[in-house]
Amino acid sequence: MKKFFIIWFLFILFGAEFFLVFTSWAGNKEAVEIDALINDEEKELQALKNKIALQEKAISIEGAKESTVLKQLQKIGTQLKIKERELTIYQLSYKVNQKKIISLVQRYKKAEQKLKYQEKILGLRLRSIYKEGPVYPLKIMFSSNNVNDLFQKIKFMNLIARHDSELLYEYKNKLENIKEDKRALFEARTKIINLKEKAKKKKKEIERTKKIKSKFLKEIKKKKSLNIKTRKELVSASNNLNKLINKLLAKLVSGEGLEITDKKGRLKLPLSGPILNKFGRKRVKEYDSYIVYNGINVKATKGTHVKAVFDGKILFAGELEGYGNLVIVGHGNKYHTLYGHLDDIKVSVDQFVKTGEIIGLSGDSGSLEGEVLYFELRRNGKPIQPLPWFRRASK
């Protein structure tokens, strides 16, 4: 009889896989959702790597054909930007895995506590069944007073049997879940170590690329031939900007609420920071030449919010050689403002913006001056002195 009881117990313990699958799915739902987030980030990372290859190939072909300073600077800037984005993805994945580990540890501890509690209950129940013996159901049935009493007792015993079965299924399921959580914890901890190492290597790559860019910018300033070549390219870039402005003149917004002419002397700068140059021509003694500044460069740490100086409509939002990531806002009455060297653009073409609304983040894309915001104010397509339009504008 004891042998029969043991066989019956083992059958119940290792049967009913349906209950295992269902409860395992419920218990691991959160972990699956977190893994899905990590997979999305990894797909984005792979897409960025593919983008790097295509961009570098395109820039390399153009650079080899024209060998322009601005294109070389653009190539370095693109490499740096994408490396920084890769690092951001590594760091985000690291945080996701940290949260996953915390969640798994908490669930593992709770599961262990519940398992110990269930072990006590099962132990008591199994001892009770063992003491009652295999003939106990027969004793119950033969003690019935009538047929109705017999059916009630059979129903009652079926309920007890079902409850016992569910207890055993749940116990086995928790054992499996604990094993699965241990595996998931090991994988998450291994992944977090790998991500930390990848982030460390990526930071070194970023620093190397920054040094290459810094060295290149210093060469432009020191070498007369390279400096003159760059100045010529900047003039060409300015001409390209003028052509773009002429195309956009027809799109300038006019109407109520866009009377920027009434705001002269009352506008706020797009961001706070020292102004690095004066508007207009500046003589360069070293090379006996002149530089024409159609706008101002405002020193700003990369990532600083850049805000629209007045209500308007986004006429251009994209990259332009010599200006990096550029946003042009139309303000009506043939006025518009330009915001260049942005690290990131937060608006799109045809979007309306309000005064003080964030249009991008400051950066150094296409910049020869490092981390700055390039700002222009134009009327009828021609640059005008912007400083008198602002409340407090200091050199």
KOLZAGU-742416 format. One record per residue (C-alpha): residue in three letters; x, y, z. Coordinates in Angstrom, 1 decimal, padded with zeros to 4 digits. Layout:
- resn | c1 | c2 | c3
- ALA | X | Y | Z;
...
REM end
This chain:
- resn | c1 | c2 | c3
- MET | 000.0 | 000.0 | 000.0;
- LYS | 002.9 | 002.4 | 000.8;
- LYS | 004.4 | 001.7 | -002.6;
- PHE | 001.0 | 002.5 | -004.2;
- PHE | 000.8 | 005.8 | -002.3;
- ILE | 004.4 | 006.8 | -003.4;
- ILE | 003.6 | 006.1 | -007.1;
- TRP | 000.4 | 008.1 | -006.8;
- PHE | 002.2 | 011.0 | -005.2;
- LEU | 005.0 | 011.1 | -007.9;
- PHE | 002.4 | 011.0 | -010.6;
- ILE | 000.6 | 014.1 | -009.2;
- LEU | 003.9 | 015.9 | -008.6;
- PHE | 005.2 | 015.6 | -012.1;
- GLY | 001.9 | 015.7 | -014.1;
- ALA | -000.3 | 018.4 | -015.5;
- GLU | 002.1 | 020.5 | -017.6;
- PHE | -000.7 | 022.8 | -018.5;
- PHE | -000.8 | 024.4 | -015.1;
- LEU | 003.0 | 024.7 | -015.1;
- VAL | 003.0 | 026.6 | -018.4;
- PHE | 000.2 | 028.9 | -017.3;
- THR | 001.6 | 029.9 | -013.9;
- SER | 005.2 | 030.2 | -015.3;
- TRP | 003.9 | 032.6 | -017.9;
- ALA | 002.2 | 034.7 | -015.3;
- GLY | 005.2 | 034.8 | -013.1;
- ASN | 007.7 | 035.7 | -015.8;
- LYS | 005.5 | 038.3 | -017.6;
- GLU | 007.4 | 041.2 | -016.2;
- ALA | 010.8 | 039.7 | -017.1;
- VAL | 009.7 | 039.1 | -020.6;
- GLU | 008.5 | 042.7 | -021.0;
- ILE | 011.9 | 044.0 | -019.8;
- ASP | 013.7 | 041.7 | -022.1;
- ALA | 011.6 | 043.0 | -025.0;
- LEU | 012.8 | 046.6 | -024.1;
- ILE | 016.4 | 045.4 | -024.2;
- ASN | 015.9 | 043.7 | -027.5;
- ASP | 014.4 | 046.9 | -029.0;
- GLU | 017.5 | 048.9 | -027.8;
- GLU | 019.8 | 046.3 | -029.3;
- LYS | 017.9 | 046.5 | -032.7;
- GLU | 018.3 | 050.3 | -032.6;
- LEU | 022.0 | 049.9 | -031.9;
- GLN | 022.4 | 047.6 | -034.9;
- ALA | 020.5 | 050.1 | -037.0;
- LEU | 022.9 | 052.9 | -035.9;
- LYS | 025.9 | 050.7 | -036.8;
- ASN | 024.4 | 050.2 | -040.3;
- LYS | 023.8 | 053.9 | -040.6;
- ILE | 027.5 | 054.6 | -039.6;
- ALA | 028.7 | 052.4 | -042.4;
- LEU | 026.5 | 054.1 | -045.0;
- GLN | 027.2 | 057.6 | -043.8;
- GLU | 031.0 | 057.1 | -043.6;
- LYS | 031.0 | 055.5 | -047.1;
- ALA | 029.0 | 058.5 | -048.6;
- ILE | 031.1 | 061.1 | -046.8;
- SER | 034.3 | 059.3 | -047.7;
- ILE | 033.4 | 059.3 | -051.4;
- GLU | 032.6 | 063.0 | -051.4;
- GLY | 035.7 | 063.8 | -049.4;
- ALA | 038.0 | 061.9 | -051.8;
- LYS | 036.4 | 063.7 | -054.7;
- GLU | 036.4 | 067.3 | -053.3;
- SER | 038.7 | 067.0 | -050.3;
- THR | 037.0 | 069.9 | -048.5;
- VAL | 037.8 | 070.9 | -044.9;
- LEU | 034.1 | 071.2 | -044.0;
- LYS | 033.3 | 067.7 | -045.3;
- GLN | 036.2 | 066.3 | -043.3;
- LEU | 034.9 | 068.1 | -040.2;
- GLN | 031.4 | 066.8 | -040.9;
- LYS | 032.7 | 063.3 | -041.2;
- ILE | 034.4 | 063.5 | -037.8;
- GLY | 031.3 | 065.1 | -036.3;
- THR | 029.1 | 062.3 | -037.6;
- GLN | 031.4 | 059.6 | -036.2;
- LEU | 031.5 | 061.3 | -032.8;
- LYS | 027.7 | 061.8 | -032.7;
- ILE | 026.9 | 058.2 | -033.5;
- LYS | 029.5 | 056.9 | -031.0;
- GLU | 027.8 | 059.1 | -028.4;
- ARG | 024.4 | 057.6 | -029.3;
- GLU | 025.8 | 054.1 | -029.1;
- LEU | 027.1 | 054.9 | -025.6;
- THR | 023.7 | 056.2 | -024.6;
- ILE | 022.1 | 053.0 | -025.7;
- TYR | 024.6 | 050.9 | -023.7;
- GLN | 023.9 | 053.0 | -020.6;
- LEU | 020.1 | 052.7 | -021.1;
- SER | 020.4 | 048.9 | -021.5;
- TYR | 022.6 | 048.8 | -018.4;
- LYS | 019.8 | 050.6 | -016.4;
- VAL | 017.2 | 048.3 | -017.8;
- ASN | 019.2 | 045.3 | -016.7;
- GLN | 019.8 | 046.8 | -013.3;
- LYS | 016.0 | 047.1 | -012.9;
- LYS | 015.6 | 043.6 | -014.1;
- ILE | 018.0 | 042.2 | -011.5;
- ILE | 016.3 | 044.1 | -008.7;
- SER | 012.9 | 042.7 | -009.8;
- LEU | 014.3 | 039.2 | -010.1;
- VAL | 015.9 | 039.3 | -006.7;
- GLN | 012.7 | 040.5 | -005.1;
- ARG | 010.7 | 037.9 | -006.8;
- TYR | 013.2 | 035.2 | -006.0;
- LYS | 013.1 | 036.0 | -002.3;
- LYS | 009.3 | 036.0 | -002.2;
- ALA | 009.2 | 032.7 | -004.1;
- GLU | 011.6 | 031.1 | -001.6;
- GLN | 009.4 | 032.2 | 001.3;
- LYS | 006.3 | 030.9 | -000.3;
- LEU | 008.0 | 027.7 | -001.2;
- LYS | 009.0 | 027.1 | 002.4;
- TYR | 005.5 | 027.8 | 003.5;
- GLN | 004.1 | 025.4 | 000.9;
- GLU | 006.6 | 022.7 | 002.0;
- LYS | 005.2 | 022.9 | 005.5;
- ILE | 001.6 | 022.6 | 004.3;
- LEU | 002.4 | 019.7 | 001.9;
- GLY | 004.4 | 018.0 | 004.7;
- LEU | 001.4 | 018.1 | 007.0;
- ARG | -001.0 | 017.0 | 004.3;
- LEU | 001.2 | 014.1 | 003.1;
- ARG | 001.6 | 012.9 | 006.7;
- SER | -002.1 | 013.0 | 007.1;
- ILE | -002.8 | 011.1 | 003.9;
- TYR | -000.1 | 008.5 | 004.9;
- LYS | -001.7 | 008.0 | 008.3;
- GLU | -005.2 | 007.6 | 006.9;
- GLY | -003.9 | 005.0 | 004.5;
- PRO | -005.1 | 004.0 | 001.0;
- VAL | -008.4 | 002.5 | 002.3;
- TYR | -009.6 | 005.7 | 003.9;
- PRO | -011.8 | 006.6 | 000.9;
- LEU | -013.6 | 003.2 | 001.3;
- LYS | -014.1 | 003.8 | 005.0;
- ILE | -015.8 | 007.2 | 004.2;
- MET | -018.1 | 005.6 | 001.5;
- PHE | -019.1 | 002.7 | 003.7;
- SER | -019.9 | 005.0 | 006.6;
- SER | -022.6 | 006.7 | 004.4;
- ASN | -026.2 | 006.6 | 005.8;
- ASN | -027.8 | 006.7 | 002.4;
- VAL | -027.2 | 007.2 | -001.3;
- ASN | -027.5 | 011.0 | -001.1;
- ASP | -025.0 | 011.0 | 001.8;
- LEU | -022.7 | 008.8 | -000.3;
- PHE | -022.8 | 011.2 | -003.3;
- GLN | -022.1 | 014.2 | -001.0;
- LYS | -019.1 | 012.4 | 000.5;
- ILE | -017.7 | 011.4 | -002.9;
- LYS | -018.1 | 015.0 | -004.1;
- PHE | -016.3 | 016.2 | -000.9;
- MET | -013.4 | 013.7 | -001.5;
- ASN | -013.1 | 014.8 | -005.1;
- LEU | -012.8 | 018.4 | -004.0;
- ILE | -010.1 | 017.4 | -001.4;
- ALA | -008.2 | 015.4 | -004.1;
- ARG | -008.4 | 018.3 | -006.5;
- HIS | -007.1 | 020.7 | -003.9;
- ASP | -004.2 | 018.4 | -003.0;
- SER | -003.4 | 018.1 | -006.7;
- GLU | -003.4 | 021.8 | -007.2;
- LEU | -001.1 | 022.2 | -004.1;
- LEU | 001.4 | 019.8 | -005.6;
- TYR | 001.2 | 021.4 | -009.1;
- GLU | 001.8 | 024.9 | -007.5;
- TYR | 004.7 | 023.5 | -005.5;
- LYS | 006.4 | 022.1 | -008.6;
- ASN | 005.7 | 025.3 | -010.5;
- LYS | 007.4 | 027.4 | -007.9;
- LEU | 010.4 | 025.1 | -008.0;
- GLU | 010.7 | 025.6 | -011.7;
- ASN | 010.2 | 029.3 | -011.4;
- ILE | 013.0 | 029.6 | -008.8;
- LYS | 015.3 | 027.6 | -011.2;
- GLU | 014.3 | 029.9 | -014.1;
- ASP | 014.9 | 033.1 | -011.9;
- LYS | 018.4 | 031.8 | -011.0;
- ARG | 019.2 | 031.4 | -014.7;
- ALA | 017.7 | 034.8 | -015.6;
- LEU | 019.7 | 036.4 | -012.7;
- PHE | 022.9 | 034.9 | -014.0;
- GLU | 022.2 | 036.0 | -017.6;
- ALA | 021.3 | 039.6 | -016.4;
- ARG | 024.4 | 039.9 | -014.3;
- THR | 026.6 | 038.6 | -017.1;
- LYS | 025.0 | 041.0 | -019.5;
- ILE | 025.4 | 044.0 | -017.2;
- ILE | 029.1 | 043.2 | -016.9;
- ASN | 029.4 | 043.1 | -020.7;
- LEU | 027.5 | 046.3 | -021.1;
- LYS | 029.7 | 048.0 | -018.5;
- GLU | 032.8 | 046.9 | -020.4;
- LYS | 031.3 | 048.0 | -023.8;
- ALA | 030.4 | 051.4 | -022.3;
- LYS | 034.0 | 051.8 | -021.0;
- LYS | 035.4 | 051.0 | -024.4;
- LYS | 033.0 | 053.3 | -026.2;
- LYS | 033.9 | 056.2 | -023.8;
- LYS | 037.6 | 055.7 | -024.8;
- GLU | 036.6 | 055.7 | -028.5;
- ILE | 034.7 | 059.0 | -028.0;
- GLU | 037.7 | 060.6 | -026.2;
- ARG | 039.9 | 059.5 | -029.1;
- THR | 037.5 | 061.0 | -031.7;
- LYS | 037.2 | 064.2 | -029.7;
- LYS | 041.0 | 064.5 | -029.7;
- ILE | 041.1 | 063.9 | -033.5;
- LYS | 038.5 | 066.7 | -033.9;
- SER | 040.4 | 069.0 | -031.6;
- LYS | 043.6 | 068.4 | -033.4;
- PHE | 042.0 | 069.0 | -036.8;
- LEU | 040.5 | 072.3 | -035.6;
- LYS | 043.9 | 073.5 | -034.2;
- GLU | 045.5 | 072.7 | -037.6;
- ILE | 042.9 | 074.8 | -039.3;
- LYS | 043.8 | 077.8 | -037.1;
- LYS | 047.6 | 077.3 | -037.3;
- LYS | 048.1 | 076.4 | -040.9;
- LYS | 047.7 | 079.5 | -043.1;
- SER | 046.9 | 077.5 | -046.3;
- LEU | 044.3 | 075.4 | -044.5;
- ASN | 042.8 | 078.4 | -042.8;
- ILE | 042.4 | 080.3 | -046.1;
- LYS | 040.9 | 077.3 | -047.7;
- THR | 038.4 | 077.0 | -044.8;
- ARG | 037.5 | 080.6 | -045.1;
- LYS | 036.7 | 080.2 | -048.8;
- GLU | 034.6 | 077.1 | -048.0;
- LEU | 032.7 | 079.1 | -045.3;
- VAL | 032.0 | 081.8 | -047.9;
- SER | 030.7 | 079.1 | -050.2;
- ALA | 028.6 | 077.7 | -047.3;
- SER | 027.2 | 081.2 | -046.7;
- ASN | 026.2 | 081.5 | -050.3;
- ASN | 024.4 | 078.2 | -050.1;
- LEU | 022.6 | 079.5 | -047.0;
- ASN | 021.6 | 082.6 | -048.9;
- LYS | 020.2 | 080.5 | -051.7;
- LEU | 018.2 | 078.5 | -049.2;
- ILE | 016.9 | 081.7 | -047.6;
- ASN | 015.7 | 083.0 | -050.9;
- LYS | 013.7 | 079.8 | -051.5;
- LEU | 012.2 | 080.1 | -048.1;
- LEU | 011.2 | 083.8 | -048.4;
- ALA | 007.9 | 082.8 | -050.0;
- LYS | 007.1 | 080.6 | -047.0;
- LEU | 007.5 | 083.4 | -044.4;
- VAL | 004.6 | 083.6 | -042.1;
- SER | 002.5 | 086.7 | -041.8;
- GLY | -000.5 | 087.5 | -039.7;
- GLU | -001.8 | 088.3 | -036.3;
- GLY | 000.5 | 087.6 | -033.4;
- LEU | 003.6 | 087.6 | -035.6;
- GLU | 004.6 | 091.3 | -035.4;
- ILE | 008.2 | 090.8 | -034.4;
- THR | 009.0 | 094.5 | -035.3;
- ASP | 007.2 | 095.6 | -032.2;
- LYS | 009.5 | 093.4 | -030.1;
- LYS | 012.8 | 095.1 | -030.8;
- GLY | 014.8 | 095.5 | -027.6;
- ARG | 012.5 | 093.1 | -025.7;
- LEU | 013.5 | 089.6 | -027.0;
- LYS | 015.4 | 087.1 | -025.0;
- LEU | 018.5 | 085.3 | -026.4;
- PRO | 017.9 | 081.7 | -027.4;
- LEU | 020.1 | 080.6 | -024.5;
- SER | 022.4 | 082.2 | -021.9;
- GLY | 026.1 | 082.4 | -022.5;
- PRO | 029.0 | 084.7 | -023.5;
- ILE | 028.9 | 086.1 | -027.0;
- LEU | 032.1 | 085.2 | -028.8;
- ASN | 032.1 | 087.6 | -031.7;
- LYS | 030.7 | 090.9 | -033.0;
- PHE | 028.3 | 091.1 | -036.0;
- GLY | 030.0 | 092.2 | -039.3;
- ARG | 033.5 | 092.3 | -040.6;
- LYS | 036.5 | 091.4 | -038.5;
- ARG | 040.2 | 091.8 | -039.6;
- VAL | 042.5 | 088.8 | -039.1;
- LYS | 046.0 | 090.3 | -038.8;
- GLU | 047.9 | 087.0 | -039.0;
- TYR | 046.6 | 086.3 | -042.6;
- ASP | 045.9 | 090.0 | -043.6;
- SER | 042.3 | 089.1 | -044.4;
- TYR | 038.8 | 089.7 | -043.2;
- ILE | 036.1 | 087.4 | -041.7;
- VAL | 032.4 | 088.4 | -042.1;
- TYR | 030.1 | 087.4 | -039.3;
- ASN | 026.5 | 087.4 | -040.4;
- GLY | 025.4 | 086.4 | -036.9;
- ILE | 026.7 | 085.7 | -033.4;
- ASN | 028.2 | 082.7 | -031.7;
- VAL | 027.0 | 082.1 | -028.2;
- LYS | 029.1 | 079.9 | -026.0;
- ALA | 027.0 | 077.0 | -024.6;
- THR | 027.6 | 073.6 | -023.1;
- LYS | 026.4 | 070.8 | -025.4;
- GLY | 022.9 | 069.8 | -024.6;
- THR | 021.7 | 073.3 | -023.4;
- HIS | 018.1 | 074.0 | -024.4;
- VAL | 017.8 | 076.4 | -027.4;
- LYS | 014.6 | 078.4 | -027.4;
- ALA | 012.7 | 080.3 | -030.2;
- VAL | 013.1 | 084.0 | -029.7;
- PHE | 009.6 | 084.7 | -031.0;
- ASP | 006.5 | 083.0 | -032.4;
- GLY | 006.9 | 081.5 | -035.8;
- LYS | 006.8 | 078.7 | -038.2;
- ILE | 009.6 | 076.2 | -038.8;
- LEU | 010.8 | 076.7 | -042.4;
- PHE | 013.9 | 074.5 | -042.3;
- ALA | 015.1 | 071.8 | -039.9;
- GLY | 018.1 | 069.7 | -041.0;
- GLU | 021.8 | 069.7 | -041.8;
- LEU | 023.6 | 072.3 | -043.8;
- GLU | 027.3 | 072.3 | -044.5;
- GLY | 029.1 | 074.9 | -042.5;
- TYR | 026.2 | 075.3 | -040.1;
- GLY | 025.7 | 071.7 | -038.9;
- ASN | 022.2 | 071.0 | -037.6;
- LEU | 020.3 | 074.1 | -038.5;
- VAL | 016.7 | 075.4 | -037.7;
- ILE | 015.2 | 078.4 | -039.5;
- VAL | 012.1 | 080.0 | -038.1;
- GLY | 009.9 | 082.4 | -040.1;
- HIS | 008.3 | 085.3 | -038.0;
- GLY | 006.3 | 087.2 | -040.6;
- ASN | 007.0 | 090.6 | -042.2;
- LYS | 009.9 | 088.9 | -044.0;
- TYR | 011.8 | 088.3 | -040.7;
- HIS | 013.4 | 085.0 | -039.7;
- THR | 015.9 | 083.6 | -037.3;
- LEU | 018.6 | 080.9 | -037.7;
- TYR | 019.9 | 078.5 | -035.0;
- GLY | 023.0 | 076.6 | -036.1;
- HIS | 025.5 | 074.0 | -034.8;
- LEU | 022.7 | 072.2 | -032.9;
- ASP | 023.4 | 068.8 | -031.3;
- ASP | 019.8 | 067.8 | -031.7;
- ILE | 016.7 | 069.2 | -033.5;
- LYS | 013.4 | 069.0 | -031.6;
- VAL | 011.1 | 070.5 | -034.2;
- SER | 010.0 | 069.7 | -037.7;
- VAL | 009.2 | 071.7 | -040.9;
- ASP | 005.8 | 073.5 | -040.9;
- GLN | 005.5 | 073.2 | -037.2;
- PHE | 004.4 | 076.4 | -035.3;
- VAL | 006.4 | 077.4 | -032.3;
- LYS | 005.8 | 079.9 | -029.5;
- THR | 008.2 | 082.3 | -027.9;
- GLY | 010.5 | 080.4 | -025.5;
- GLU | 009.6 | 077.0 | -026.9;
- ILE | 012.5 | 074.5 | -027.2;
- ILE | 013.5 | 074.0 | -030.8;
- GLY | 016.8 | 072.0 | -030.2;
- LEU | 019.8 | 071.3 | -028.1;
- SER | 023.1 | 073.2 | -028.4;
- GLY | 026.1 | 071.4 | -029.7;
- ASP | 029.1 | 071.7 | -032.0;
- SER | 027.9 | 070.1 | -035.3;
- GLY | 029.8 | 071.7 | -038.2;
- SER | 031.4 | 074.3 | -035.8;
- LEU | 034.9 | 075.6 | -036.0;
- GLU | 034.5 | 077.3 | -032.6;
- GLY | 033.7 | 074.3 | -030.5;
- GLU | 030.4 | 074.1 | -028.5;
- VAL | 028.4 | 077.1 | -029.5;
- LEU | 025.1 | 078.3 | -030.8;
- TYR | 025.2 | 080.2 | -034.1;
- PHE | 022.4 | 082.7 | -034.3;
- GLU | 021.3 | 085.0 | -037.1;
- LEU | 018.4 | 087.4 | -037.5;
- ARG | 017.4 | 088.3 | -041.1;
- ARG | 015.1 | 090.7 | -042.8;
- ASN | 014.2 | 090.4 | -046.5;
- GLY | 016.7 | 087.6 | -046.7;
- LYS | 019.6 | 089.7 | -045.5;
- PRO | 021.4 | 089.4 | -042.1;
- ILE | 021.0 | 092.3 | -039.7;
- GLN | 022.6 | 093.1 | -036.4;
- PRO | 020.8 | 090.9 | -033.8;
- LEU | 022.0 | 092.4 | -030.5;
- PRO | 019.8 | 095.5 | -030.4;
- TRP | 016.8 | 093.2 | -030.5;
- PHE | 017.6 | 091.6 | -027.2;
- ARG | 017.0 | 092.9 | -023.6;
- ARG | 020.5 | 092.1 | -022.4;
- ALA | 023.1 | 091.2 | -024.9;
- SER | 026.7 | 091.5 | -023.7;
- LYS | 029.9 | 090.9 | -025.6;
REM end
